[in-house]
Amino acid sequence: MHMMKRSFLIAAAGVAAAGLTVGAALANPYDEYEGTTLVVNFPAHPHYDAVKKVLPDFTKETGIEVEVDTLQYLRMRDKQLLEMSKPEGDYDLIAYVVFWKTEYAAKGLIEPLAPYFLNTKLADPDYDPDDLITAYVENIGLVGGKKGYLPGPTAMLIGVPFGSETSVLGYRTDIFEKHNLKVPETYDELLDLACKIPELEPGMAGLTSRGQAGHQVVHAWLLHLAPLGGRIFDDRWEPRFNDAAGIEAAEALKKILECGPEGGTSFGFSEMKNAFLQGNSAMFLDSLSIAGEANDPAKSKIAGNVGWAMHPEGVRRGSQTGGFGIAIPSNAKNREAAFLLLQWLTSKETDKKIALAGGSASRFSTLEDPKMQKQFPYYKVFAEALRYADPDWRPIIPEWGELNAPNFGVALSEAVTGEKPVKQALDDLVPRVRDIMEKAGYYSWSQ
């Protein structure tokens, strides 16, 4: 029986044993919504494939039906904006990519969640929000705090992490053992191995990476920018991405691609992932979401020979945070029932169910559970990595869509392909970025 329903029934039994009448406040919180059909918009993604496997349990426990509209995630934003702009939309619950959160919140398209968690008829007393992975909540769930997208006294919760991720290092244990190689802990060690392995294992790349012009090469560069001490902007929104750290991160990415799989400058996430899973690269540095596939013989040629380690350290530790959260549209027809589903999906019990079905964990208790660690030994590494996850590794501002692929994505592609020297490519980008930020009003208070 689900935790929320069980806690209400235990409370009711206690009152009855005391000879008191069990009132409506102790009734099953789902009763009022039995027979409701919720329409949810989820991406075609391994985490949400796992979610679909457990959704029938929700209907069985609550009597609430769930209809899933699945879309490729790059198509979701346009569809969601269309639906959420109507007086009443078709979606009761949506999954959103982290860098959409400030746009949706600024336009008033999604519900602040505090009123729901304050509603004693809806809120599960055993939900334990402190158990949600902190960096994920800060990165994916909060708006209005420091910089508009980080924690702070003015921050509010608009979504809950669900299908979230951080970056970890995957490596071929058989190759490392064969050549007595040390798993890299620093960037110097990582870059040295990235180009040493192709010499030791002809035909095998050192480290696979995204490199495709646009969003993919930006993501790859940002993976290295944070641990090497860089940021896109300073605290006054002035560009600083062309400083020594920004240049070092781009040079590191260029080196990784040169020693990586052939054609790496055209790789998106799928291509770089497959290069590792098919045995063409000895290392992988990106989302932990591939861990399940890497150990599945049906999807991976290297199953049984994969080890996991923390994102290497530069001047600091700073693994990425990202992925998806779930939120309730402000124009949803069934907002309270949608909250019950959101709460159920991200509860302790369901988080473990989804992880066992192949999804990503959203809670510390899932990663730290001895039974889960026995089944997924890499959970110990992931739990440690998330202590250092950086919720500010990229700016989650409404203008990021304009800045990301059309501007950074072009400049960084020029840098890693050698079309321009790295410093020149980044320097040339500064005026364009500053113009976008100035038009958006970021410098109004400094004039």
C-alpha positions, 0 to 999 in steps of 0.5 A: 500500500502506498505510503500516503494512503497508509499514513492516513489509514493508520491515523484513522485507526488510531482515532477509532481506537480512542473511541472517536469518530473518524472525520472527513479530514482522515479520509483517503485523500484520493477519494475526491478525485477517483475517476479523474483522468489526468493528461500529462506531457512526458518526453521520450526518455529512459527515465520516463519509460520507467515511469510509464511502467509504474503509473498503473500502480498509481491508478490502482491505488487512487482510482485516478487515470493517467493519459501520457502524451509522449513527445521528443523533448525538443518538440515539447516546449512549443507544444507546452507553450501553446497549451499553457497559453489557452484559458484552459489547457489540455495538460494537467502535469508537464515535464520540463527541461531545466532551462525552460523554468525561468521562462515558464515562471516569468510568464506565470504559466506554472503553479507555485507549489507552496500552496499545495504543500500547505494544503493538509488535505493534499500534502503527504506528511511523510513526503520528506522534502529534505530527502530530495537531492539538494542540487537538483532542487536548486537547479531544477525546482527553484526560481526567483532567488539569487540571479533569478534561478538559484536559492535565496530568500526570494526563491520559490518552488515551481517544480520537483526534479524528476529525471534529473542528472549530474555528470560522472566519469565512466571508464572501461575497467578491462582497458584500465586493468590491461594497461595498469592505468589510474582512474583520473581524478584531476583534469590534467590526468583526464586530458593526459589519458584522453590522448594516451589511450589511443596510443596504447589501444590503436583504434580506440578513442580516449574520451567520447564527447559531444561536439556538434555545432549548437547546443551540443558543443555548448553543453560539452564546453560547460562540462569543463568550464565550471570545474576549471573555475569559469562562468558565463557571466560575473555577478553583474551579468558582464561576460567573462566566458573569454577569460583564462578559465573559459579559454582553458575549457575550450582548449580542453574540449578541443583536445578531447575531440582530437583524441576522441572518436572519429567524427566527434565534432558532429556528435550529439549525446546519442552518438557520443553515448553509443561510441562508449557503449559500442566499445569505441571509446575508453571513457565517457564524461557526461550524464549518469543517465546512461549507467543502466544502458551501459550494464545492459548486454542488450544495449551495450557491448561493454556490459560488465566492464564499466566502472564509474568515478566522480567528475574530475577536479579542476580548480574545484569540483563542479559536476553539472546538474540538469535534466527534467522536472515536473510542474503543474500548468496554471491553466490545468483542469485538474490541478489538485489531482495533478499535485497528488500525482506529482507527489506520488511520483516523487515520493520515497517509495515510488522513487525506488520503484522507478529506479528499479525500472530503469529510471533516475533517482531523485532522492538521497534515500534511494541512492543511499539504500543498501539494497539499492546499492547492492543492485546498483553498485555505482549508486555510491559514486553517484551519491558522492558526486552529487555532493559537488554538483553545481546548480549554477554551471550554466545560467538558467535565464529566459535569454539562454535559448537565444544565447545558447545554440545560435551564438555560443554554439557557433563560436565554440564550433569554430573554436574546436574545429580550428576555424578560429583560434579559441581565444579569438572565437570567444572574444568575437562572441562577447559583443553579441552576448552583451548586446542581447543582455543589454536589450533584455535590461540586465544592465539598467541598474548599473547605468 
